[in-house]
């Protein structure tokens, strides 16, 4: 019989551009997930910045502050023994992506850009982000590329 995995899905009360408050709520949610015996924790989309940052996503500082917050999560040691899926904006080759950053044991395991953007009704994600390209004739979810972490994260 296969082993079961206990998963924590977190719906946090994140606020746009409240990096300090959002970080505190993320750290608390990871600690709660670990205390409950979970081995995987996933949070909301763009949880580091808050979803409704609108034109702040056009500012480089928003991306830099996001990396600072992620660095605090890594330094805290809270990701030891739990796989964490964190939502944040990432700039790759000068293109902004809405990403999931996967952490385990204080290390970045993967960065996964969003493929399908919400771009109707109240949502205008393509104003701020670019969808990850998937070649229609190739299997899978797009090419795997190297990403050079900011120096402040490499030094952790």
Secondary structure, 3 states (H helix, E strand, C coil): CCCCCCEEECCCCCCCCCHHHHHHHHHHHHHHHHHCCCCEEECCCCCCCCCCCHHHHHCHHHHHHHHHHHHHHHHHCCCCCCEEEEEEEEEECCEEEEEEEEEECCEEEEEEECCCCCCCCCCCHHHCCCCCCCCCCCCCCCCCCCCCCCHHHHCC
